[in-house]
Amino acid sequence: MDTIWRIIILSISLILFPSVYGEKCFHTVNDENVTILCQNATVDDYLDNIFEMKINIRDFLDDNTTNISIRLNNCNFSHVDEWIYTPWEEYMKQVVELRITNSSVNHIRSLSKFKQLRILDLSSNNLSDYTFLSRMTSITHLHLGHSNFSPHSFLFAYIMRETTKLSILDLSYSNLTNFTIPINVRGAIKGYDLSHSDNLTEIVFESSLGDVRPYLNFDGNRNLRKIQHTYNENYFICVSSLDWSNSHVNFTDTLKNLRVSDKIILKDNYLSVLNETTLNLTRLRFHWCLNDLGLSIDLSNTSLVNISDGFFNEQLLNELNLSFNNLSTLEYPLFLESQLVYLNLSSSNISSLSPNVFSNLTVETIDLSNNNLRWLDGIFSRAHTIKKIILSSNPIATITKSAFKKCRDLESLDLTNTYALYSGNVFATLPSLRNFNASFSKSLYTSEILNMNLSNLTIVNSKLDKLNSSSFKGFYKLKKLTFVNSSTSGMSEDVFKGLYSLRNIDIRGLSDLSVDLKIFKPLTYLEVLDLSNYKLKKLQTNLKTLQSLKTLNLSSNALSLEKDSFSGLTKLEILYLTDNKLSSLPAGLFAPLEKLTHLYLNKNDLQQLASGTFSNLNNLEVLDLSNNGLYRTKLHILVSVSMIKMQYLYLQNNNLGSEYAHEDSNIRKNEFKLISTHPSLKQIDINNNEWQCNTLIDLVVIFRDRNISFVPAKPSYKETNINGISCS
């Protein structure tokens, strides 16, 4: 009885208030969160739109586990007082996020009634008085970017209070000239964003930070010259991460009292030379501030030309980024025993590497892409732990067997855009090699690059002669073959013969290729096949030998399907037929596909579907019929076959709805059939059809009562609608 009354009340409310929102405020619902967004709104817009909006989202709001986020941007408020609370009186404790940005606010009376507010963003306003913060004890994230502060602002007293729970403080783009990092009983703030504050010259740490190691963002601060402790200017200060990008200051002086435990980012600066004092790394291995994993350093794009011998020698490092510099040559023992795991030397104009430069490293990944290397012999002869090497876009002339001979742990190798000559079974002795990316000119050099353990082969930016049965001969364990931005003069019918383990093939990257589907017949273990955008017109029965196929993408062709087009594909789970100009589907077309879980028929010309079109699809979970011309049918007839596992049904952008007569008293009875025959249905999208509002109300009530999500992916709030579903 309660359910009946709830439906009646909901129906009446929807009729009286058809949810035609203004153009100022919108809402989104995601899991347990409701987000309110207002742009260019006045106070009246905010109040009118929110009260109207609440009618349609009350069920979500009444669930006290729902969190509410309010985001007001580019509005005209001037003063914030009691009006901010008015729409939320019964939901005050659920508001966890409030953002009022770029809205000309110059005074806030109070925000303390939002007792559970955790995130407060007041960036880009005209505030000078921050006393409203005095009673706000729940805030963990405070954003005040693009603001100006007086030296005696209450803000500074607030962040030093023992009761503050602040974790993140954003004062970026401010007028600050100096700043004191405070300590309080609950523990120091963990992250400070003081970036792009052009007047900032000095940072002072109030006291020892103990176990708290804050993150500091000084990005773009070009006048910051001094960082020190309050009581002892020689005291070391330990922080977790430091971002001082794009600043161009003298790091030798400014970093002398700082010790970073996790990550230091100094990219986009001007360093030119690294010597013993530049970053104060001396005896870093033995410093108490470091974590066990070592320090990550980003020195990319810093105009580096020279690094002193052994600069990183014996340092406890984890990651090192030296990309986009002008290093030219690197010599041993630059990285000796530095415990590096990841080393990025890409785009640094490197033309020479000494044979032992990577000796005695624990490095697993080295990126040397986009340099000027012509020879590789000896470079990796002592890099025994290396697992991944990236050498793309180097003018390498020849690669011989000795280049990687000692890299027995090497798993991945990228030689794209090198077009090197291969000499002497280059990879035959690499037992761990699984992934190889390369570019070729005409020939694949199959015998020279063959590695029988290879799992993934990607061919990039290559112009190949005709591929035949010997092109991939010997790749017995190859599981994935991909072509990217390449071409071939042709393929023989037996080109893939012998690829017994191939599971996934992607030939979309072969331009101007006329595909004969017979080439796939030998691939009996193939699981994924993408044939989108290949101007295919007929399948006939050319795919029936692919009995292991699980995913088939036939999107963006011009297919004419026959009843037996998918015969033999008994393991198929995902089928894309998107954008094929299909106007009809033969009866029994999908009958062989008993294991199909996802079927995409969107962006076609389907107007009617024959009864039983989806028969035998007992495992179907997703059905997408959006963007067709479906009309003159009702929902329960359109998908009349029972599909007990179907969870998602997409019917937006069709012509459904007009067939429901205004006086249709059976609508609830009929559409309950849709629910009963699809008991697992979780989401349905029926937006942008030809719904009458009074009919749509009935459908919405049915979906809501069965906990089926019906809010569209792209709601139509700017026109007549019910819960974002357009109607007339």
C-alpha positions in Angstrom: 0.0 0.0 0.0 2.9 2.4 0.9 4.4 1.7 -2.5 1.1 2.6 -4.3 0.8 5.9 -2.4 4.4 6.7 -3.1 3.9 6.2 -6.8 0.7 8.3 -6.8 2.4 11.1 -4.9 5.5 11.0 -7.2 3.3 11.0 -10.3 1.3 14.0 -9.1 4.5 15.9 -8.2 6.1 15.2 -11.6 2.9 16.4 -13.4 2.8 19.6 -11.3 6.5 20.2 -11.6 7.8 18.9 -14.9 11.5 19.6 -14.0 12.1 22.3 -16.6 15.3 23.7 -15.1 16.7 27.0 -15.9 20.0 27.3 -17.8 22.0 28.2 -14.7 22.1 25.0 -12.5 22.3 21.3 -13.3 22.9 18.2 -11.3 24.7 14.9 -11.7 24.2 11.7 -9.8 27.0 9.2 -9.4 26.8 6.2 -7.0 26.4 7.8 -3.6 27.1 11.4 -4.7 24.9 14.2 -5.9 26.8 17.1 -7.5 25.1 20.5 -8.0 26.7 22.8 -10.6 25.7 26.4 -11.2 27.3 28.7 -13.8 26.7 32.5 -14.2 24.0 32.4 -11.5 22.6 35.1 -9.3 21.3 34.3 -5.7 17.8 34.1 -7.1 18.9 31.7 -9.8 20.6 29.5 -7.2 17.5 29.4 -5.0 14.9 28.9 -7.8 16.9 26.3 -9.6 17.9 24.3 -6.6 14.4 24.1 -5.1 13.1 23.0 -8.5 15.8 20.5 -8.9 15.3 18.9 -5.5 11.9 17.6 -6.6 13.5 15.2 -9.0 16.4 14.1 -6.8 14.7 14.0 -3.5 14.9 10.2 -3.4 18.7 10.4 -3.6 18.9 13.2 -1.1 16.7 11.4 1.4 19.2 8.6 1.6 21.5 9.9 4.4 24.5 8.1 2.9 24.4 10.4 -0.1 27.1 13.0 -0.2 26.3 16.4 -1.6 28.8 18.6 -3.6 27.9 22.2 -4.5 29.9 23.9 -7.2 29.2 27.5 -8.0 31.4 29.1 -10.7 31.6 32.4 -12.4 28.5 33.7 -10.5 27.6 37.1 -9.1 27.1 36.7 -5.4 29.1 39.5 -3.6 27.9 38.5 -0.2 27.4 34.9 1.1 25.0 34.6 4.0 22.0 32.6 5.1 20.8 32.1 1.5 23.5 29.5 0.9 21.9 27.2 3.4 18.2 27.8 2.5 17.7 24.9 0.0 19.6 22.4 2.2 18.1 22.8 5.7 17.2 19.1 6.0 20.5 18.0 4.3 23.1 20.1 6.0 25.1 17.1 7.3 25.3 15.6 3.8 27.1 18.6 2.2 30.8 17.6 2.1 32.1 19.8 -0.7 31.5 23.5 -1.4 33.2 25.4 -4.2 32.4 29.1 -4.9 34.9 30.2 -7.4 35.4 33.3 -9.6 32.1 34.7 -8.2 33.0 38.2 -7.0 32.6 37.2 -3.4 33.9 39.9 -1.0 32.2 38.8 2.2 31.1 35.5 3.8 29.1 35.7 7.0 29.2 32.0 7.9 29.5 28.5 6.4 29.7 26.7 9.7 26.2 25.1 9.5 27.7 22.7 6.9 29.1 20.7 9.8 30.5 17.9 7.7 32.1 20.1 5.1 35.5 18.6 4.1 36.4 20.5 0.9 36.1 24.2 0.6 37.2 26.1 -2.5 36.9 29.9 -2.6 39.5 30.5 -5.3 39.4 33.6 -7.5 37.2 35.9 -5.3 37.8 39.2 -3.5 37.8 38.1 0.1 39.8 39.9 2.8 38.1 38.8 6.0 38.5 35.0 6.8 37.0 35.0 10.3 34.1 32.9 9.0 36.6 30.0 9.2 36.7 30.2 13.0 33.9 27.7 13.6 34.8 25.4 10.7 36.6 22.4 12.2 35.8 19.7 9.7 37.6 21.1 6.6 40.5 18.9 5.3 41.0 20.6 1.9 41.1 24.4 1.7 41.6 26.1 -1.7 42.2 29.8 -1.8 44.1 30.2 -5.1 44.2 33.5 -6.9 43.6 35.5 -3.7 45.3 38.3 -1.8 46.1 38.2 1.9 47.0 40.9 4.4 49.9 40.1 6.7 47.6 39.8 9.7 44.8 37.8 8.0 42.8 35.5 10.2 43.6 32.7 7.8 47.2 32.4 9.2 45.8 32.1 12.8 43.3 29.5 11.6 45.8 27.2 10.0 48.0 27.4 13.1 45.2 26.4 15.5 45.5 23.1 17.3 42.0 22.0 16.3 42.4 22.3 12.5 42.0 19.2 10.5 43.5 20.6 7.4 45.4 18.2 5.2 45.7 20.2 2.0 46.2 24.0 1.7 46.1 25.7 -1.7 47.4 29.3 -1.7 48.6 29.3 -5.3 48.7 32.5 -7.4 48.7 34.7 -4.3 50.3 38.0 -3.2 52.3 36.3 -0.4 55.8 37.6 0.2 56.7 35.1 3.0 55.0 32.2 4.5 55.4 30.2 7.8 54.7 26.5 7.7 53.1 25.8 11.1 52.9 22.8 13.5 49.9 21.9 15.5 48.9 19.2 18.0 46.9 17.1 15.4 49.9 17.0 13.0 51.1 19.3 10.3 49.3 20.0 7.1 50.4 17.4 4.6 50.3 19.4 1.4 51.0 23.1 0.6 50.4 24.6 -2.9 52.2 27.9 -2.9 52.9 27.8 -6.7 53.0 30.8 -9.0 53.2 33.4 -6.2 55.5 35.9 -7.8 56.2 37.9 -4.7 57.1 35.0 -2.5 60.7 35.3 -1.3 60.9 33.3 2.0 59.6 30.1 3.5 60.0 29.6 7.3 59.4 26.3 9.1 58.0 27.0 12.5 59.4 23.9 14.3 60.5 20.3 13.7 58.0 18.4 11.7 58.5 15.1 13.4 57.1 12.2 11.4 55.1 14.5 9.1 56.8 15.1 5.8 54.7 17.6 3.8 54.4 17.9 0.0 55.5 21.4 -1.2 54.5 22.9 -4.6 56.7 25.9 -5.4 56.1 25.6 -9.2 56.7 28.9 -11.0 58.1 30.8 -7.9 61.0 32.7 -9.5 61.8 35.0 -6.5 61.8 32.4 -3.7 65.3 32.6 -2.4 65.3 31.5 1.2 64.0 28.4 3.0 65.0 27.9 6.7 64.0 26.8 10.2 62.7 29.3 12.7 65.3 28.8 15.3 68.3 27.4 13.5 69.0 28.4 9.9 71.3 25.3 9.5 68.6 22.8 10.6 67.7 20.2 8.0 64.0 20.1 7.1 62.6 16.9 5.7 59.7 17.0 3.2 58.1 14.1 1.3 57.8 15.8 -2.2 59.0 19.1 -3.7 57.8 20.6 -7.0 59.9 23.6 -7.9 59.4 23.5 -11.6 59.7 26.5 -13.9 61.4 28.7 -11.3 64.9 29.4 -12.5 66.4 30.0 -9.0 69.7 29.0 -7.6 69.0 25.6 -6.2 72.4 25.3 -4.6 71.4 27.9 -2.0 67.7 27.4 -1.7 67.9 23.6 -1.2 70.7 23.5 1.3 68.4 23.1 4.2 65.8 20.8 2.5 65.9 17.1 2.4 63.4 15.3 0.2 62.3 11.8 1.0 60.2 10.7 -2.0 60.2 13.0 -5.0 61.8 16.2 -6.2 60.6 17.9 -9.4 62.8 20.6 -10.9 61.7 20.3 -14.6 61.5 23.4 -16.9 64.4 25.2 -15.1 67.8 26.3 -16.2 70.6 24.2 -14.6 73.1 23.6 -17.4 75.6 21.9 -15.1 75.2 19.4 -12.3 78.0 19.3 -9.7 78.5 18.2 -6.2 76.5 21.1 -4.6 73.7 21.6 -7.1 71.1 19.5 -5.3 72.9 18.8 -2.1 72.9 15.0 -2.7 76.2 14.5 -0.9 75.9 11.4 1.4 72.2 11.1 0.5 72.5 7.3 0.9 73.0 7.7 4.7 70.5 10.5 5.3 67.7 9.8 7.8 65.1 11.6 5.7 65.0 9.1 2.8 62.5 6.3 2.5 63.5 2.8 1.8 62.6 2.9 -1.9 64.9 5.9 -2.7 64.4 9.3 -4.2 62.7 10.1 -7.5 64.2 13.1 -9.3 62.8 14.9 -12.4 65.3 17.2 -14.1 63.7 17.1 -17.5 64.0 20.2 -19.8 66.6 21.9 -17.6 69.1 22.7 -20.4 71.6 20.2 -18.9 74.8 20.0 -20.8 77.2 18.5 -18.4 77.0 16.2 -15.3 80.0 15.8 -13.2 81.6 12.4 -13.0 79.8 10.1 -10.6 77.2 12.7 -9.7 74.6 10.1 -9.1 77.2 7.5 -7.9 76.0 5.5 -4.9 72.9 7.7 -4.4 69.8 6.0 -3.1 67.6 6.8 -6.1 64.5 5.1 -7.5 63.6 7.1 -10.6 65.6 9.6 -12.6 64.3 11.8 -15.4 66.9 13.6 -17.5 64.8 13.9 -20.7 64.7 16.9 -23.0 68.2 18.1 -22.2 71.4 18.4 -24.3 73.7 15.8 -22.8 75.5 14.6 -25.9 77.6 11.9 -24.1 77.4 10.0 -20.8 80.4 8.3 -19.2 81.0 5.7 -16.6 80.7 5.8 -13.5 77.8 8.4 -13.6 75.1 6.0 -12.3 77.3 3.5 -10.5 75.4 1.7 -7.7 72.7 4.3 -7.6 70.0 1.7 -7.2 67.9 3.2 -10.0 64.8 1.3 -11.2 63.7 3.7 -13.9 66.0 5.9 -16.0 64.6 8.4 -18.6 67.2 9.8 -21.0 64.9 10.5 -23.9 65.2 13.5 -26.2 68.5 14.6 -24.8 70.7 14.7 -28.0 72.7 11.8 -26.8 75.1 10.5 -29.5 77.5 8.5 -27.4 77.3 6.2 -24.4 80.4 4.6 -22.9 80.3 0.8 -22.9 80.1 0.6 -19.1 77.8 3.5 -18.3 75.0 1.2 -17.1 77.3 -1.2 -15.2 76.3 -2.5 -11.8 72.8 -0.9 -11.9 69.6 -2.4 -10.7 67.7 -0.5 -13.3 64.7 -2.2 -14.9 63.6 0.4 -17.5 65.8 2.7 -19.6 64.3 5.1 -22.1 66.7 6.3 -24.7 64.1 7.3 -27.3 64.6 10.2 -29.7 68.3 10.6 -29.4 71.2 10.4 -31.9 72.5 6.9 -31.2 73.9 5.0 -34.2 75.6 2.0 -32.5 74.5 -0.2 -29.6 77.4 -2.7 -29.2 78.6 -2.8 -25.6 76.1 -0.3 -24.2 74.0 -2.9 -22.4 76.6 -5.5 -21.9 76.6 -5.1 -18.1 72.9 -4.1 -17.6 72.0 -7.5 -16.3 68.8 -6.6 -14.5 67.2 -4.6 -17.3 63.7 -5.6 -18.3 62.6 -2.8 -20.7 64.6 -0.8 -23.2 63.1 2.0 -25.3 65.3 3.0 -28.3 62.6 4.4 -30.7 63.5 7.3 -33.1 67.3 6.8 -33.1 69.3 6.7 -36.4 70.7 3.2 -35.5 72.5 1.8 -38.5 72.9 -1.9 -37.7 71.9 -4.1 -34.7 74.0 -7.1 -34.2 73.6 -10.2 -31.9 76.0 -8.7 -29.3 73.8 -5.6 -28.7 71.5 -7.3 -26.2 73.3 -10.7 -25.7 73.8 -10.2 -21.9 70.2 -8.9 -21.3 68.8 -12.2 -20.3 66.0 -10.6 -18.2 64.9 -8.3 -21.0 61.1 -8.5 -21.5 60.3 -5.5 -23.7 62.1 -3.8 -26.5 61.0 -0.8 -28.5 62.9 0.0 -31.8 60.1 1.9 -33.6 61.2 4.5 -36.1 64.8 3.2 -36.2 64.7 1.2 -39.5 68.0 -0.5 -38.6 69.5 -3.4 -40.4 69.5 -6.6 -38.3 72.4 -9.0 -38.5 72.7 -12.5 -37.1 69.7 -13.8 -35.1 69.7 -10.7 -32.9 67.1 -11.8 -30.3 67.5 -15.6 -30.5 69.3 -15.8 -27.1 66.9 -13.6 -25.1 64.8 -16.1 -23.1 62.6 -13.5 -21.4 61.7 -11.3 -24.4 58.0 -11.1 -24.7 57.2 -7.7 -26.3 58.8 -6.2 -29.4 57.9 -3.0 -31.2 59.7 -2.1 -34.4 59.6 -0.3 -37.8 60.7 -1.9 -41.0 61.4 -0.8 -44.6 60.2 -3.3 -47.0 61.4 -6.5 -45.3 60.6 -7.8 -41.8 64.0 -9.5 -41.5 62.1 -12.5 -40.0 65.0 -14.8 -39.5 67.1 -12.1 -37.9 64.5 -10.9 -35.4 62.9 -14.2 -34.7 62.5 -15.1 -31.0 60.3 -18.1 -30.4 59.3 -16.8 -26.9 57.8 -13.6 -28.3 54.2 -12.9 -27.2 53.5 -9.4 -28.7 54.7 -8.0 -31.9 53.8 -4.4 -32.9 54.8 -3.1 -36.4 54.8 0.7 -36.6 55.3 3.2 -39.4 56.4 0.6 -41.9 56.1 0.2 -45.6 56.2 -3.5 -46.3 56.5 -5.6 -49.4 53.8 -8.3 -49.8 53.5 -10.4 -46.7 53.4 -14.2 -47.2 53.6 -17.5 -45.4 57.3 -16.9 -44.4 56.8 -13.4 -43.0 55.8 -14.7 -39.5 57.3 -18.1 -39.7 58.6 -19.4 -36.4 56.6 -17.1 -34.1 55.0 -20.1 -32.5 54.1 -18.4 -29.2 53.0 -15.1 -30.6 49.7 -14.1 -29.0 49.1 -10.5 -30.3 50.0 -9.0 -33.6 49.4 -5.3 -34.2 50.0 -2.9 -37.1 50.2 0.8 -36.6 50.3 3.4 -39.4 51.8 1.0 -41.8 51.1 -0.4 -45.3 51.8 -3.5 -47.3 51.6 -4.2 -51.0 49.4 -7.2 -50.2 48.9 -10.4 -48.2 48.9 -13.9 -49.4 46.0 -16.2 -48.3 48.3 -18.2 -46.1 50.1 -15.2 -44.5 49.1 -16.2 -40.9 49.8 -19.8 -41.3 51.8 -21.2 -38.4 50.7 -18.6 -35.9 49.2 -21.3 -33.7 49.0 -19.3 -30.5 47.7 -16.0 -31.9 44.8 -14.7 -29.8 44.6 -11.0 -30.9 45.2 -9.4 -34.2 44.7 -5.7 -35.1 45.2 -4.8 -38.8 43.4 -1.5 -38.6 46.8 0.2 -38.9 47.4 -1.2 -42.4 46.2 1.5 -44.7 44.5 0.9 -48.0 44.3 -2.8 -47.5 41.6 -4.8 -49.2 40.9 -7.5 -46.7 40.1 -11.1 -47.9 38.6 -12.7 -44.8 40.1 -16.0 -45.9 43.4 -15.0 -44.4 42.0 -15.5 -40.9 41.0 -19.1 -41.4 44.2 -20.6 -40.0 43.8 -18.7 -36.7 41.7 -21.2 -34.9 42.8 -19.9 -31.4 42.1 -16.2 -32.3 40.0 -14.5 -29.5 40.0 -10.8 -30.6 39.5 -9.6 -34.1 39.0 -5.9 -35.1 37.8 -5.4 -38.7 36.3 -1.9 -38.2 36.6 0.6 -41.0 37.4 -1.9 -43.7 34.6 -1.3 -46.2 33.4 -4.9 -45.7 30.1 -5.7 -47.5 29.6 -9.4 -46.8 30.8 -11.9 -44.3 29.3 -15.0 -45.8 30.8 -17.9 -43.8 34.5 -16.9 -43.9 34.7 -16.5 -40.1 33.2 -19.8 -39.1 36.6 -21.4 -38.5 37.4 -18.9 -35.8 35.8 -21.1 -33.1 37.7 -19.5 -30.2 36.7 -15.9 -31.1 35.4 -13.9 -28.1 35.4 -10.3 -29.4 34.6 -9.3 -33.0 34.5 -5.6 -34.1 32.8 -5.0 -37.4 32.0 -1.3 -36.8 31.9 1.3 -39.6 31.6 -1.0 -42.6 28.7 -1.4 -45.0 27.6 -4.9 -44.1 24.7 -6.9 -45.5 24.1 -9.7 -43.1 22.8 -13.1 -43.8 21.2 -15.7 -41.4 24.4 -17.7 -41.2 26.9 -14.8 -41.0 27.9 -15.8 -37.5 27.6 -19.5 -37.7 30.4 -21.3 -35.9 31.2 -18.4 -33.6 29.9 -20.3 -30.6 32.3 -18.6 -28.1 31.7 -15.0 -29.2 31.0 -12.8 -26.2 31.2 -9.2 -27.6 30.0 -8.1 -31.0 30.2 -4.6 -32.5 28.0 -3.9 -35.5 27.9 -0.1 -34.9 27.6 2.2 -37.9 26.9 -0.3 -40.7 23.8 1.3 -42.2 21.9 -1.8 -41.3 18.2 -1.5 -42.0 17.1 -5.0 -41.1 18.4 -8.1 -39.2 17.7 -11.6 -40.6 15.6 -13.8 -38.3 17.9 -16.2 -36.4 21.0 -14.1 -37.1 22.2 -14.2 -33.5 20.9 -17.7 -32.7 24.3 -19.3 -32.8 25.8 -16.8 -30.3 24.6 -18.4 -27.0 27.5 -16.9 -25.0 27.1 -13.3 -26.3 27.2 -10.8 -23.4 27.5 -7.4 -25.3 25.8 -6.5 -28.5 26.2 -3.1 -30.1 23.8 -2.2 -32.9 23.9 1.6 -32.4 24.2 4.1 -35.2 22.4 2.1 -37.9 19.1 2.5 -39.8 17.0 0.0 -37.9 13.3 1.0 -37.8 11.6 -2.2 -36.9 12.9 -5.4 -35.3 11.3 -8.8 -36.1 9.9 -10.8 -33.3 12.5 -13.1 -31.9 15.5 -11.1 -33.1 17.2 -11.6 -29.8 16.1 -15.2 -29.2 18.7 -17.5 -27.6 20.7 -14.7 -26.2 20.3 -15.9 -22.6 23.7 -14.4 -21.5 23.3 -11.0 -23.0 24.1 -8.2 -20.4 24.4 -5.1 -22.7 22.2 -4.2 -25.6 22.8 -0.9 -27.4 20.1 0.1 -30.0 20.7 3.8 -29.7 20.9 6.2 -32.6 18.7 4.2 -35.0 15.3 5.1 -36.4 13.2 2.7 -34.2 9.5 3.7 -34.1 6.0 2.3 -33.9 6.8 -0.1 -31.2 6.6 -0.2 -27.4 9.5 -1.1 -25.1 8.1 -4.5 -24.0 7.5 -5.5 -27.7 10.9 -4.2 -28.8 12.8 -6.6 -26.4 10.0 -9.1 -25.9 12.3 -12.1 -25.6 13.2 -12.8 -22.0 16.9 -12.1 -21.3 17.3 -12.7 -17.6 20.9 -11.4 -17.4 20.5 -8.2 -19.3 21.6 -5.2 -17.2 22.0 -2.3 -19.6 19.6 -1.3 -22.4 20.4 1.8 -24.5 17.5 3.2 -26.6 18.3 6.9 -26.8 18.1 8.9 -30.0 15.4 6.9 -31.7 11.7 7.7 -32.5 10.1 5.8 -29.7 7.2 7.1 -27.7 4.6 8.4 -30.1 3.0 4.9 -30.3 1.8 5.3 -26.7 -1.7 6.7 -26.9 -2.6 9.3 -24.3 -5.4 7.1 -23.0 -3.3 3.9 -22.9 -4.5 2.4 -19.6 -2.3 -0.7 -20.2 1.0 1.1 -20.2 1.9 0.1 -16.7 0.8 -3.5 -17.2 2.7 -3.7 -20.5 5.9 -2.1 -19.4 5.9 -4.3 -16.2 6.4 -7.1 -18.7 9.7 -5.5 -19.7 10.8 -5.6 -16.1 9.6 -9.1 -15.4 11.2 -10.6 -18.5 14.5 -8.7 -17.7 14.8 -9.0 -13.9 18.5 -8.0 -13.9 18.0 -4.7 -15.6 20.0 -1.9 -13.9 20.1 0.9 -16.3 18.0 2.1 -19.3 18.5 5.2 -21.4 15.4 6.4 -23.4 16.3 10.0 -23.9 15.8 12.0 -27.1 12.8 10.0 -28.4 9.2 11.2 -29.0 7.9 10.8 -25.5 4.7 12.5 -24.3 5.3 13.9 -20.8 2.3 12.1 -19.3 3.4 8.8 -20.8 7.0 9.3 -19.7 5.9 10.0 -16.1 4.4 6.5 -16.0 7.6 4.9 -17.3 9.8 6.8 -14.9 7.6 5.7 -11.9 8.0 2.1 -13.1 11.8 2.4 -13.4 12.2 4.2 -10.1 10.0 1.7 -8.2 12.3 -1.1 -9.5 15.5 0.7 -8.7 16.4 0.9 -12.4 18.6 3.9 -13.3 17.1 6.0 -16.0 19.0 9.3 -15.8 20.5 9.8 -19.3 24.2 9.9 -20.0 23.5 13.3 -21.6 20.5 14.8 -19.8 18.2 17.3 -21.6 17.8 19.8 -18.8 17.6 22.8 -21.2 14.2 21.7 -22.6 11.0 20.3 -21.4 12.0 17.1 -19.6 11.4 14.7 -16.7 14.6 13.8 -14.9 16.6 14.9 -17.9 14.6 12.8 -20.4 13.1 15.1 -23.1 9.3 15.1 -23.6 6.5 17.2 -25.0 
